[in-house]
């Protein structure tokens, strides 16, 4: 079978092309006019000075599509990030579909719909995507317009994989202290850490391709990665949980354009004791990346370990000017008990597998939650 390139594929759709570095400034302008809107919350992602900076942190293989109107203005954009992953004992390519934005829907919606449907149908014939078995994306549960479109209008198959919450933790209640035999150590020895990550991630889905390789990748491609602290949680000298803090603020900023009234009240209530953003300001977030627990850990130890990570991470984040400490809490691996001692805000999202049909692939039901999913890169 003769393969074609993504550039050649795009040429078959009027107005569609692959973005280059020369398009960066125009893409940044376009994204600043296309906020992520839910029923009560509106966020704008700012990608200056380099639109591609966040994608470069994710993988060396990324592709940005641009849709232009007949007059040449950008009216649509989307990206695909391809990375190697360990999944169910095999090394595979997985692809994340992100950055989807459209304007002038009467002009762009049909072209974009046909483009993505054909792209996934013909992926085995496209050199950059021929080895991709799984495509996935996430959508705000509050985005009712997008949810309705998926359920009724989209010709693609969107198969719900996992519900999760983006949890933003702001403050530890003074009376809430972790009482357990666990201890927290800053910057645990890297040799022990990599062995722990390799063993603990092995049974999970969409895992990174080797702990050493992933750690080196982040040191080289995640801006400022080495400057952030890491925390190991130990029980009787044994490492049972780990996380490394990181903020993508050098390549992506979040602006709060509209807040629900309850969150505005919440922020005002806390303003005397902690610094929080106002509507229209940047929301400075640091993430618990590489959040990992020992395989087979007891539920109480898991919740206590998470609470310790939150406590130590929050202390560091507040001392460095961040508004919140954030992580993804998957429904099937919920950590909500550990957050009980903290003031937090939760935003529900859904993670979907995407394929060209509405018939679920048989192995979807066997997939564990993707340990390789990092909220900071969304």
Secondary structure, 3 states (H helix, E strand, C coil): CCCECHHHHHCCCCCEEECCHHHHHHHHHHHHCCCEECCCCEEEEECCCCCCHHHHHHCCEEEEEEEECCCCCEEEEEEEEEEEEEECCEEEEEEEEEEEEECCHHHHHHHHHHHHHHHHHCHHHECCCCCEEEEEEEEECCCHHHHHHHHHHCCCEEEEEEEEEEEEEEEECCCCCCCCCCEEEECCCHHHHHHHHHHHHCCCECEECCHHHHHHHHHHHCCCHHHCCEEEEEECCEEEEEEEEECCCCCCEEEEEECCHHHHHHHHHHCCCCCCCCCCCECCEEEEEEEEECCCCCHHHHHHHHHHHHHHHHHHHHHCCCCEEEEEEEHHHCCHHHHCCEEEEEEEEEEEEEECCCCCCHHHHHCCCECCCCHHHC
